[in-house]
């Protein structure tokens, strides 16, 4: 499957804040490639589902105004016997993130632990979540 799109955003006073974005996506079985470019940024992404338990993705983003680029590698591991899922990512800005979600078979809710550590900025954020439904 191949798709593409055009996105125009307008904001503020008139069209001087308008941004035109062009993008495309290609899917082939369990993998997907994405590209999006515009006046402000350019993104490339690749996703692959390894099997029923493992998924991986990589994304590259370049922001023209700031002259910065960042590459992120992400993964998800589904542990069906433990009714758990672990998702994590690491990027070139020295950020490491992880989310552990535990579902309960007898109850309609999930318990979530999350964390984000940025070595470059010396910041750490942690969270606990409870999802009903």
Rosetta blueprint (number, residue, H / E / L):
1 X L
2 X E
3 X E
4 X E
5 X E
6 X E
7 X E
8 X E
9 X E
10 X L
11 X L
12 X L
13 X L
14 X H
15 X H
16 X H
17 X H
18 X L
19 X E
20 X E
21 X E
22 X E
23 X E
24 X E
25 X E
26 X E
27 X E
28 X E
29 X L
30 X L
31 X E
32 X E
33 X E
34 X E
35 X E
36 X E
37 X E
38 X E
39 X L
40 X L
41 X E
42 X E
43 X E
44 X E
45 X E
46 X E
47 X E
48 X E
49 X E
50 X L
51 X L
52 X L
53 X L
54 X E
55 X E
56 X E
57 X E
58 X E
59 X E
60 X E
61 X E
62 X E
63 X E
64 X L
65 X L
66 X L
67 X L
68 X E
69 X E
70 X E
71 X E
72 X E
73 X E
74 X E
75 X E
76 X E
77 X E
78 X E
79 X E
80 X H
81 X H
82 X H
83 X L
84 X E
85 X E
86 X E
87 X E
88 X E
89 X E
90 X E
91 X E
92 X L
93 X L
94 X L
95 X E
96 X E
97 X E
98 X E
99 X E
100 X E
101 X E
102 X E
103 X E
104 X L
105 X L
106 X L
107 X L
108 X L
109 X E
110 X E
111 X E
112 X E
113 X E
114 X E
115 X E
116 X E
117 X E
118 X E
119 X L
120 X L
121 X L
122 X L
123 X E
124 X E
125 X E
126 X E
127 X E
128 X E
129 X E
130 X E
131 X E
132 X E
133 X L
